[in-house]
Amino acid sequence: MGRDRGAALVLEQAALPETTTDEGRTALFAAYNVLQDAGHALGSLLAITPALLGARGLGDLEALRASFGLVALLALAPLPLYLGLSPAVEGPTALGGSGGPTAPKGPGDTGLP
């Protein structure tokens, strides 16, 4: 995967398995990737927003400001979904369980159980 995905990708993909059953994991990842690619396509289409706003009579600076405002609002759109997640997405190691990696204790120690 390229560098076009952003830092949130790793965090989201680490949390996704904790939000579904083993049987539903593949479908969840498929839906996640389709929605992410659709979002990137929409973002590419929105690149024309400053030109469209300029054609409607806004000055260049005002069109850019409005476009950046739109981008900021769209970046906040997933916030309610993130806030709705339970602490269970942290996995068993974060909740005091065992089975996950631990901090390495010295040279040659991988930190794996």
C-alpha positions in Angstrom: 0.0 0.0 0.0 1.3 3.4 -0.9 1.7 6.5 1.2 -1.6 7.9 0.1 -3.5 6.5 3.1 -2.4 8.5 6.1 -1.4 7.7 9.6 -4.9 6.8 10.8 -5.0 3.8 8.6 -2.7 1.8 10.9 -4.7 2.7 14.0 -8.0 2.0 12.3 -7.0 -1.4 10.9 -5.6 -2.4 14.3 -8.9 -1.6 15.9 -11.3 -3.0 13.3 -10.9 -6.7 14.3 -12.1 -5.9 17.8 -15.4 -4.5 16.4 -16.7 -7.7 14.8 -16.7 -11.4 15.0 -14.1 -13.6 13.3 -16.6 -14.5 10.6 -17.4 -10.9 9.9 -13.8 -9.6 9.8 -13.2 -10.1 6.0 -16.5 -8.3 5.1 -15.6 -5.5 7.5 -12.2 -4.9 6.0 -13.7 -5.1 2.5 -16.3 -2.4 3.4 -13.6 -0.3 5.1 -11.4 -0.3 2.1 -14.3 0.4 -0.3 -15.4 3.4 1.8 -11.9 4.7 2.1 -11.3 4.5 -1.6 -14.7 6.2 -2.2 -13.6 8.9 0.2 -10.4 9.5 -1.7 -12.3 9.6 -5.0 -14.7 12.2 -3.5 -11.7 14.2 -2.2 -10.2 14.2 -5.7 -13.5 15.4 -7.2 -13.6 18.2 -4.6 -10.3 19.5 -5.8 -12.3 21.6 -8.3 -14.2 23.4 -5.5 -12.1 26.6 -5.6 -12.6 26.9 -9.3 -16.4 26.3 -9.1 -16.7 28.9 -6.3 -14.6 31.3 -8.3 -16.9 30.8 -11.3 -19.9 31.7 -9.0 -18.4 35.1 -8.2 -16.2 34.5 -5.2 -12.7 36.0 -5.3 -9.7 33.6 -5.4 -8.9 34.1 -1.7 -12.5 33.7 -0.6 -12.9 30.5 -2.7 -9.8 29.0 -1.2 -10.9 29.9 2.3 -14.3 28.3 1.7 -12.7 25.2 0.2 -10.4 24.8 3.2 -13.4 25.2 5.5 -15.2 22.5 3.7 -12.2 20.2 4.0 -12.0 20.9 7.7 -15.7 20.0 8.1 -15.3 16.8 6.2 -12.2 15.9 8.3 -14.4 16.1 11.4 -17.2 14.0 9.9 -16.0 10.6 11.3 -15.6 12.1 14.8 -19.0 10.8 16.0 -18.1 7.3 14.9 -14.8 7.5 16.8 -16.5 8.8 19.9 -19.0 5.9 19.7 -16.3 3.2 19.9 -16.1 1.3 23.1 -12.9 0.6 25.0 -13.1 -2.9 23.7 -11.3 -1.7 20.5 -8.1 -1.4 22.5 -7.9 -5.2 22.6 -7.2 -7.5 25.5 -3.6 -6.3 26.2 -4.7 -2.7 26.8 -7.4 -3.9 29.2 -5.0 -6.0 31.3 -5.3 -9.3 29.4 -2.5 -11.3 28.0 -1.6 -12.8 24.7 -0.3 -9.7 22.9 3.2 -8.4 22.5 5.0 -7.0 25.5 8.0 -4.6 25.7 11.3 -6.3 24.9 13.3 -7.1 28.0 16.7 -7.1 26.4 18.8 -7.8 23.3 17.4 -10.7 21.3 14.0 -10.5 23.0 11.2 -9.9 20.5 8.6 -9.1 23.1 6.3 -11.8 21.7 4.8 -14.4 24.1 
